[in-house]
Amino acid sequence: KMKNLLLWAAQILLSITLLWAAYMKLATPPSELAKMWPWTIDHRNLTTFTGLCDLAAGVGLVLPMWTNIYPILTVYACYGVLAMMISAGAFHLSRGEGVAINVVFFVISALIAWGRQNVGNVKKIKK
């Protein structure tokens, strides 16, 4: 019971953070966004792509389990976050930037994936 509660808390907090990042990357004017994340001004396509990935991950971390429709997709969303954090970490290291947040998100996502690895695959929908 406590494990489930902690996993839900981690899923929701990580989801909120990713949805916020998606909003910032997709809706904030480039000049404003560059004040917070300087790399975005020179990489508009990457910014849009990562914003869409953040959006998909943010939704995928919560919605499948909340609706109990294909809850295994939550685990797959975690795998996507793991891949994003490895890629983001490599990108930021190549620019001499810090990667602490990427490491934290990686660890949280790995813990969620581990904790949710035995969720069911399909909800039986009665006709």
N, CA, C and O of each residue as an XYZ file, in Angstrom:
508
protein
N       0.820     -1.195      0.000
C       0.000      0.000      0.000
C       0.867      1.265      0.000
O       0.630      2.181     -0.786
N       1.864      1.311      0.876
C       2.759      2.474      0.945
C       3.573      2.591     -0.336
O       3.799      3.695     -0.833
N       4.015      1.447     -0.874
C       4.778      1.470     -2.126
C       3.940      2.088     -3.238
O       4.433      2.923     -3.996
N       2.687      1.686     -3.338
C       1.792      2.219     -4.368
C       1.614      3.728     -4.203
O       1.642      4.468     -5.186
N       1.434      4.178     -2.984
C       1.271      5.607     -2.704
C       2.517      6.401     -3.093
O       2.415      7.470     -3.694
N       3.684      5.877     -2.750
C       4.932      6.549     -3.098
C       5.147      6.582     -4.611
O       5.628      7.575     -5.156
N       4.787      5.487     -5.282
C       4.922      5.463     -6.736
C       3.990      6.480     -7.390
O       4.385      7.177     -8.325
N       2.754      6.563     -6.899
C       1.824      7.560     -7.445
C       2.363      8.975     -7.233
O       2.289      9.813     -8.131
N       2.900      9.235     -6.051
C       3.453     10.568     -5.765
C       4.601     10.875     -6.729
O       4.685     11.980     -7.266
N       5.478      9.904     -6.946
C       6.598     10.104     -7.874
C       6.096     10.318     -9.293
O       6.586     11.199     -9.999
N       5.123      9.518     -9.713
C       4.566      9.660    -11.057
C       3.953     11.041    -11.261
O       4.192     11.691    -12.279
N       3.173     11.477    -10.301
C       2.481     12.761    -10.438
C       3.480     13.914    -10.434
O       3.376     14.822    -11.258
N       4.442     13.892     -9.519
C       5.425     14.981     -9.461
C       6.291     15.036    -10.717
O       6.547     16.117    -11.247
N       6.744     13.876    -11.196
C       7.543     13.848    -12.419
C       6.703     14.280    -13.614
O       7.186     14.991    -14.495
N       5.450     13.853    -13.642
C       4.550     14.240    -14.726
C       4.334     15.748    -14.752
O       4.408     16.365    -15.814
N       4.070     16.340    -13.603
C       3.864     17.791    -13.534
C       5.103     18.531    -14.027
O       4.996     19.511    -14.763
N       6.260     18.065    -13.626
C       7.504     18.706    -14.047
C       7.696     18.603    -15.557
O       8.084     19.578    -16.201
N       7.428     17.434    -16.122
C       7.577     17.250    -17.568
C       6.544     18.059    -18.343
O       6.857     18.630    -19.388
N       5.321     18.109    -17.836
C       4.294     18.910    -18.510
C       4.641     20.397    -18.465
O       4.389     21.126    -19.425
N       5.217     20.843    -17.352
C       5.671     22.231    -17.266
C       6.776     22.488    -18.291
O       6.760     23.506    -18.981
N       7.734     21.566    -18.389
C       8.830     21.718    -19.351
C       8.290     21.732    -20.779
O       8.762     22.498    -21.619
N       7.301     20.885    -21.050
C       6.691     20.855    -22.386
C       6.035     22.196    -22.692
O       6.210     22.743    -23.781
N       5.291     22.717    -21.745
C       4.644     24.010    -21.942
C       5.678     25.100    -22.215
O       5.519     25.903    -23.134
N       6.724     25.118    -21.418
C       7.762     26.137    -21.594
C       8.399     26.032    -22.975
O       8.593     27.046    -23.646
N       8.725     24.824    -23.403
C       9.412     24.633    -24.683
C       8.504     24.899    -25.879
O       8.966     25.362    -26.921
N       7.224     24.611    -25.732
C       6.308     24.719    -26.867
C       5.560     26.049    -26.932
O       5.128     26.455    -28.010
N       5.402     26.732    -25.801
C       4.558     27.923    -25.788
C       5.292     29.229    -25.464
O       4.749     30.313    -25.678
N       6.497     29.132    -24.960
C       7.235     30.337    -24.597
C       8.007     30.865    -25.805
O       8.636     30.083    -26.518
N       7.971     32.171    -26.046
C       8.748     32.735    -27.154
C      10.243     32.399    -26.996
O      10.771     32.432    -25.884
N      10.911     32.080    -28.094
C      12.327     31.661    -28.025
C      13.236     32.627    -27.252
O      14.111     32.186    -26.507
N      13.038     33.917    -27.421
C      13.905     34.882    -26.727
C      13.711     34.814    -25.212
O      14.666     34.988    -24.454
N      12.488     34.565    -24.775
C      12.219     34.439    -23.342
C      12.753     33.119    -22.800
O      13.341     33.068    -21.719
N      12.541     32.053    -23.567
C      12.982     30.723    -23.144
C      14.508     30.675    -23.017
O      15.041     30.021    -22.120
N      15.203     31.369    -23.918
C      16.664     31.370    -23.902
C      17.238     32.018    -22.645
O      18.383     31.752    -22.281
N      16.459     32.860    -21.983
C      16.928     33.465    -20.728
C      17.071     32.396    -19.639
O      17.936     32.496    -18.768
N      16.217     31.380    -19.702
C      16.264     30.304    -18.719
C      17.144     29.153    -19.202
O      17.942     28.605    -18.441
N      16.988     28.796    -20.476
C      17.732     27.696    -21.081
C      18.440     28.230    -22.328
O      17.861     28.204    -23.415
N      19.672     28.711    -22.196
C      20.366     29.345    -23.324
C      20.487     28.464    -24.572
O      20.501     28.985    -25.688
N      20.571     27.176    -24.410
C      20.746     26.279    -25.552
C      19.562     26.319    -26.519
O      19.711     25.977    -27.692
N      18.401     26.730    -26.040
C      17.194     26.656    -26.887
C      17.204     27.641    -28.044
O      16.555     27.394    -29.061
N      17.916     28.738    -27.918
C      17.899     29.753    -28.972
C      18.574     29.248    -30.246
O      18.189     29.635    -31.349
N      19.576     28.387    -30.097
C      20.306     27.858    -31.251
C      19.774     26.520    -31.737
O      20.234     26.000    -32.754
N      18.811     25.962    -31.021
C      18.322     24.611    -31.348
C      16.787     24.582    -31.299
O      16.207     23.873    -30.477
N      16.140     25.338    -32.162
C      14.675     25.445    -32.123
C      13.994     24.104    -32.414
O      13.029     23.745    -31.741
N      14.490     23.359    -33.417
C      13.862     22.074    -33.730
C      14.027     21.079    -32.586
O      13.105     20.328    -32.267
N      15.207     21.080    -31.974
C      15.439     20.207    -30.825
C      14.543     20.610    -29.662
O      14.023     19.752    -28.948
N      14.363     21.902    -29.473
C      13.491     22.389    -28.404
C      12.059     21.913    -28.623
O      11.407     21.451    -27.686
N      11.571     22.023    -29.846
C      10.211     21.560    -30.157
C      10.102     20.050    -29.971
O       9.140     19.560    -29.379
N      11.080     19.322    -30.474
C      11.061     17.859    -30.348
C      11.059     17.427    -28.883
O      10.264     16.576    -28.484
N      11.953     18.019    -28.081
C      11.998     17.633    -26.678
C      10.743     18.087    -25.932
O      10.319     17.433    -24.979
N      10.152     19.191    -26.357
C       8.881     19.618    -25.763
C       7.782     18.595    -26.016
O       6.989     18.294    -25.123
N       7.735     18.065    -27.227
C       6.733     17.042    -27.552
C       7.006     15.749    -26.791
O       6.077     15.083    -26.333
N       8.285     15.399    -26.657
C       8.642     14.209    -25.868
C       8.264     14.396    -24.400
O       7.743     13.476    -23.768
N       8.525     15.581    -23.861
C       8.142     15.876    -22.473
C       6.629     15.773    -22.296
O       6.152     15.245    -21.293
N       5.883     16.276    -23.268
C       4.426     16.221    -23.212
C       3.940     14.771    -23.215
O       3.102     14.394    -22.396
N       4.464     13.959    -24.134
C       4.066     12.552    -24.213
C       4.419     11.808    -22.926
O       3.625     11.011    -22.426
N       5.598     12.068    -22.398
C       6.017     11.397    -21.170
C       5.173     11.844    -19.979
O       4.766     11.025    -19.154
N       4.914     13.144    -19.897
C       4.110     13.659    -18.789
C       2.718     13.048    -18.747
O       2.201     12.726    -17.677
N       2.119     12.893    -19.914
C       0.794     12.253    -20.001
C       0.924     10.759    -19.729
O       0.123     10.189    -18.989
N       1.930     10.125    -20.327
C       2.100      8.683    -20.212
C       2.439      8.191    -18.824
O       2.176      7.032    -18.500
N       3.014      9.039    -18.002
C       3.354      8.622    -16.638
C       2.121      8.432    -15.758
O       2.160      7.679    -14.784
N       1.030      9.111    -16.099
C      -0.145      9.089    -15.213
C      -1.390      8.504    -15.879
O      -2.054      7.645    -15.298
N      -1.706      8.951    -17.066
C      -2.997      8.626    -17.684
C      -3.287      7.125    -17.837
O      -4.386      6.697    -17.484
N      -2.359      6.313    -18.341
C      -2.695      4.888    -18.502
C      -3.039      4.190    -17.194
O      -3.963      3.378    -17.148
N      -2.308      4.496    -16.138
C      -2.610      3.848    -14.850
C      -3.860      4.428    -14.216
O      -4.633      3.705    -13.588
N      -4.061      5.725    -14.375
C      -5.226      6.372    -13.780
C      -6.514      5.830    -14.394
O      -7.491      5.591    -13.684
N      -6.514      5.635    -15.721
C      -7.702      5.126    -16.408
C      -7.756      3.606    -16.410
O      -8.789      3.019    -16.733
N      -6.650      2.969    -16.052
C      -6.508      1.517    -16.095
C      -6.714      0.969    -17.517
O      -7.175     -0.158    -17.694
N      -6.373      1.766    -18.504
C      -6.405      1.321    -19.896
C      -4.962      1.228    -20.357
O      -4.261      2.237    -20.440
N      -4.523      0.015    -20.655
C      -3.124     -0.252    -21.014
C      -2.152      0.370    -20.015
O      -1.300      1.168    -20.406
N      -2.261      0.023    -18.740
C      -1.388      0.641    -17.733
C       0.093      0.360    -17.955
O       0.942      1.074    -17.421
N       0.415     -0.669    -18.734
C       1.820     -0.945    -19.040
C       2.461      0.233    -19.777
O       3.684      0.374    -19.776
N       1.641      1.077    -20.405
C       2.177      2.250    -21.099
C       2.877      3.206    -20.136
O       3.753      3.969    -20.545
N       2.499      3.169    -18.867
C       3.188      3.985    -17.867
C       4.645      3.541    -17.750
O       5.550      4.370    -17.659
N       4.862      2.226    -17.754
C       6.228      1.698    -17.703
C       6.988      2.124    -18.959
O       8.149      2.525    -18.880
N       6.335      2.037    -20.113
C       6.990      2.439    -21.363
C       7.305      3.937    -21.364
O       8.325      4.359    -21.909
N       6.432      4.731    -20.758
C       6.721      6.169    -20.632
C       7.974      6.376    -19.781
O       8.789      7.255    -20.066
N       8.118      5.573    -18.752
C       9.337      5.655    -17.930
C      10.571      5.321    -18.761
O      11.603      5.980    -18.637
N      10.468      4.306    -19.603
C      11.601      3.962    -20.474
C      11.937      5.141    -21.386
O      13.108      5.424    -21.640
N      10.912      5.818    -21.872
C      11.136      6.999    -22.699
C      11.841      8.098    -21.930
O      12.742      8.747    -22.461
N      11.439      8.314    -20.677
C      12.102      9.327    -19.843
C      13.561      8.932    -19.611
O      14.445      9.789    -19.634
N      13.816      7.646    -19.387
C      15.200      7.196    -19.207
C      16.042      7.545    -20.439
O      17.151      8.065    -20.319
N      15.502      7.251    -21.615
C      16.224      7.556    -22.856
C      16.419      9.065    -23.017
O      17.490      9.518    -23.422
N      15.379      9.838    -22.698
C      15.500     11.300    -22.797
C      16.566     11.831    -21.859
O      17.336     12.714    -22.237
N      16.625     11.307    -20.641
C      17.581     11.825    -19.670
C      19.014     11.448    -20.033
O      19.937     12.224    -19.789
N      19.208     10.268    -20.610
C      20.546      9.897    -21.092
C      20.955     10.838    -22.219
O      22.071     11.360    -22.227
N      20.050     11.053    -23.167
C      20.334     11.945    -24.297
C      20.557     13.378    -23.828
O      21.503     14.036    -24.261
N      19.695     13.857    -22.951
C      19.823     15.226    -22.447
C      21.116     15.390    -21.661
O      21.798     16.409    -21.775
N      21.447     14.386    -20.868
C      22.692     14.449    -20.106
C      23.901     14.535    -21.020
O      24.809     15.330    -20.778
N      23.919     13.717    -22.075
C      25.034     13.749    -23.032
C      25.106     15.116    -23.720
O      26.189     15.674    -23.892
N      23.944     15.647    -24.110
C      23.898     16.958    -24.756
C      24.447     18.042    -23.841
O      25.289     18.842    -24.250
N      23.975     18.065    -22.613
C      24.401     19.116    -21.685
C      25.872     18.960    -21.285
O      26.575     19.955    -21.113
N      26.337     17.722    -21.136
C      27.760     17.515    -20.850
C      28.619     18.024    -21.999
O      29.676     18.615    -21.779
N      28.159     17.790    -23.229
C      28.935     18.242    -24.392
C      29.035     19.768    -24.439
O      29.943     20.314    -25.067
N      28.116     20.442    -23.785
C      28.126     21.909    -23.744
C      28.755     22.442    -22.452
O      28.788     23.651    -22.221
N      29.250     21.532    -21.619
C      29.868     21.952    -20.360
C      28.859     22.386    -19.311
O      29.194     23.122    -18.383
N      27.622     21.927    -19.461
C      26.545     22.295    -18.526
C      26.326     21.185    -17.506
O      26.799     20.062    -17.680
N      25.604     21.516    -16.442
C      25.309     20.545    -15.400
C      24.249     19.543    -15.827
O      23.420     19.822    -16.693
N      24.289     18.380    -15.210
C      23.334     17.322    -15.546
C      22.613     16.777    -14.305
O      21.997     15.713    -14.370
N      22.683     17.483    -13.197
C      22.099     16.974    -11.951
C      20.615     16.670    -12.102
O      20.152     15.626    -11.643
N      19.862     17.559    -12.735
C      18.419     17.340    -12.875
C      18.138     16.125    -13.757
O      17.175     15.395    -13.526
N      18.979     15.913    -14.766
C      18.805     14.743    -15.620
C      19.035     13.454    -14.826
O      18.324     12.468    -15.018
N      20.015     13.466    -13.948
C      20.301     12.294    -13.108
C      19.137     12.044    -12.151
O      18.716     10.901    -11.972
N      18.622     13.094    -11.544
C      17.490     12.951    -10.614
C      16.272     12.386    -11.345
O      15.636     11.452    -10.856
N      15.944     12.944    -12.509
C      14.800     12.443    -13.280
C      15.020     11.001    -13.723
O      14.079     10.208    -13.739
N      16.260     10.654    -14.082
C      16.582      9.285    -14.478
C      16.299      8.323    -13.326
O      15.652      7.293    -13.514
N      16.786      8.667    -12.137
C      16.604      7.798    -10.970
C      15.123      7.653    -10.622
O      14.655      6.543    -10.368
N      14.389      8.750    -10.609
C      12.954      8.685    -10.291
C      12.224      7.830    -11.313
O      11.395      6.998    -10.945
N      12.522      8.024    -12.586
C      11.860      7.257    -13.633
C      12.214      5.773    -13.540
O      11.353      4.917    -13.742
N      13.468      5.466    -13.237
C      13.878      4.071    -13.085
C      13.146      3.414    -11.918
O      12.730      2.259    -12.012
N      12.992      4.147    -10.825
C      12.263      3.607     -9.667
C      10.793      3.363     -9.998
O      10.219      2.355     -9.585
N      10.186      4.283    -10.742
C       8.784      4.087    -11.145
C       8.670      2.869    -12.051
O       7.783      2.038    -11.860
N       9.553      2.754    -13.033
C       9.515      1.606    -13.951
C       9.680      0.302    -13.183
O       8.973     -0.671    -13.444
N      10.613      0.283    -12.239
C      10.817     -0.914    -11.432
C       9.569     -1.225    -10.593
O       9.139     -2.376    -10.518
N       9.005     -0.217     -9.977
C       7.852     -0.420     -9.108
C       6.579     -0.788     -9.847
O       5.698     -1.431     -9.277
N       6.469     -0.391    -11.101
C       5.261     -0.645    -11.884
C       5.437     -1.756    -12.916
O       4.570     -1.939    -13.770
N       6.524     -2.491    -12.854
C       6.823     -3.471    -13.889
C       5.806     -4.606    -13.992
O       5.747     -5.277    -15.023
N       5.024     -4.835    -12.976
C       4.060     -5.937    -13.008
C       2.616     -5.492    -13.198
O       1.693     -6.251    -12.905
N       2.409     -4.263    -13.687
C       1.039     -3.814    -13.919
C       0.446     -4.586    -15.085
O       1.174     -5.071    -15.951
N      -0.877     -4.700    -15.107
C      -1.537     -5.416    -16.192
C      -1.412     -4.686    -17.513
O      -1.153     -3.483    -17.551
N      -1.598     -5.424    -18.596
C      -1.429     -4.853    -19.921
C      -2.706     -4.283    -20.500
O      -2.672     -3.242    -21.157
N      -3.825     -4.936    -20.275
C      -5.046     -4.539    -20.963
C      -6.208     -4.494    -19.961
O      -6.375     -5.402    -19.146
N      -6.985     -3.449    -20.035
C      -8.224     -3.397    -19.272
C      -9.304     -4.072    -20.112
O      -9.447     -3.797    -21.303
N     -10.037     -4.932    -19.491
C     -11.136     -5.577    -20.203
C     -12.332     -4.631    -20.230
O     -12.904     -4.300    -19.191
N     -12.693     -4.211    -21.414
C     -13.804     -3.276    -21.578
C     -15.019     -4.079    -22.007
O     -15.004     -4.737    -23.048
N     -16.075     -4.021    -21.199
C     -17.298     -4.759    -21.526
C     -18.056     -4.043    -22.609
O     -18.136     -2.815    -22.632
N     -18.617     -4.836    -23.515
C     -19.413     -4.256    -24.600
C     -20.872     -4.288    -24.261
O     -21.701     -3.842    -25.055
